[in-house]
């Protein structure tokens, strides 16, 4: 239990440091240059989720809602998430 709490505390410190670095990057560089790196974290989070927990995201089901134009155009029979 103590090892798990220490790992979570370490992750919290790393995330606080990463957030601080991201804020400094936005202050120093153009936001249009920095933003793609921020959105890339979603891809890495999904990869880590697959590697560590074995969860595979269902992109065809949750990519767009049925009420949106994308879902009606690309997946006429799509159900909402």
N, C-alpha and C positions, 0 to 999 in steps of 0.2 A: 504494500500500500504506500509506503514512504517513497519507494522508487518511482511509482506512478505519479505521485504528487510532485516529486522533484522534476520529473520529465515535463509535466504540465507547466510548472513554474519556469523551466528553461525555455519552453516554447513561447510562453508569454513574454519573456524578456527578449527573445529573438524577434517576435512579431512587433514589439514596441520599437526595437531598433530599426526594423525594416520600414515601419511607418514613418519614423523620423527621417530616414534616408530618402524615402519617397517625397516627403514634404520639402526637404532641402533640394531635391532634384527639380521639383516644380518651381521652386523659387528661383533657381539658377538657370534653368533651360526653358525652352518653349514648351507649353503644355501639349501642343499637338505632337511633339516628339516624344514626350514622356508617357502619354496616355496609353499607347499600345503596349508598353511594358506592364502597365498596371492590369490591363485586360488579359494579358498573357498569364497572369496568376490564376485565372479561372481554368485555363487549360492544364496548368501544372497541378492545381488542386484536384481536378478530375483524374489525372494520371496517378497522383499519390493515393487517391481514394481507391482506384482499381488495384494498385500494387499492394497496398497495405490491407485493405478491408475486402477486396474482391468484389466491389460494387461496380457494375457496368451501367452507365447512364443510358436511358432509352431516349435517344435523340428524336426518333420518329414520333414518339408519343408526346413529348413535352416541348418540342421546338417552338410550336405556335399554338395558340388557342383556336378552337373551332370558330369563334366569333371574329377572328381576325381575317383579313383578306389573304394573308399568306397561307393559312390553313385551308381556306376554301379553294385557293388556286392550285396548291400543290398536293393536298391530301383531302379530297372531297369527303371521304368517309372518316376523317380523323375525329377522335373523341377528345374532349377537354381533359386536361391533367387533373 
